[in-house]
Amino acid sequence: MPAVYVPGRSRARAPVAMTLTLATYNIHACIGTDGLFEPARIAGVIDEIAPDVIALQEVEHHRIGDLDLLEYLAARTGLEAIAGPTLLRDTRHYGNALLTRLPVATLQRIDLSVPGREPRGALDATFGDRGQGIRVVATHLGLKTRERRCQARRLLSLFESPTAAVSVLMGDLNEWLLWSRNLRSLRAHFHATANHATFPSRWPLLAIDRILASPPGALLSLETHRTPLARVASDHLPLKAALNTGRKTGR
């Protein structure tokens, strides 16, 4: 059974393929558009995508038998789980996560919280050798414009010193206005991409889930994952991308 990633664990560096499948998915605590808590449906959607790395938001740490929800999703999909809780509760935690089939080289948990607002954060992970692999920052930004402005500046500061051949920012950015200053600043750094509506899942109108990458040409394709299962499993549809890493890395 896949285990939740523990920083500092020794692991072999497997090569990172030239083309990877990435995705971001707000799973809405595994509560579907029918109001039912059905984690098996979320696992099924992830299986449909077959990602190398997928960012998850709104992960509630429910217990499913002997497993935590994130452990359950990892076990069902055969991926390794990286937890990034942002809201700690007595009964269960809540926040971000990554599921990956790639070995993790480095991992940081970034605090993006703004005083007076719900705690927010990001997972900053690299895969492959330093300076040659890929870097993925996965996040879920706040609901207020000023809050997101602070969070966007913090995220952009992470990328001031390149640490990988390809850098990716993905997650639920909560920017529904396509001309917003925050979105423009992020897209200027990562290069503009088409807008793909992901919310609400039954009749998607808003492009609030994003996958942004640099350098230019790193994203080979970008699309909303629209299937009957995805339309009911969560109130968001997943967004998926094909990523060109440029070369094989690792040893």
ABEGO torsion letter per residue (X at the ends): XBBBBBBGBBBBBBBBBABBBBBBBBAGGGBBAAGBBBAAAAAAAAAAAGBABBBBBGBBBBBBEABBAAAAAAAAAGBBBBBBBABBBAABBBEBBBBBABBBABBBBBBABBBGBBBBBBBBBBBEBBGABBBBBBBBBBABAAAAAAAAAAAAAAAABBABABBBBBEBAGBABAABAAAAAAAAAAEBBBBBBAOBAABBABBABBBBBOBBGABABBBBBBBAAAAAABABBBBBBBBBAGBBBEX
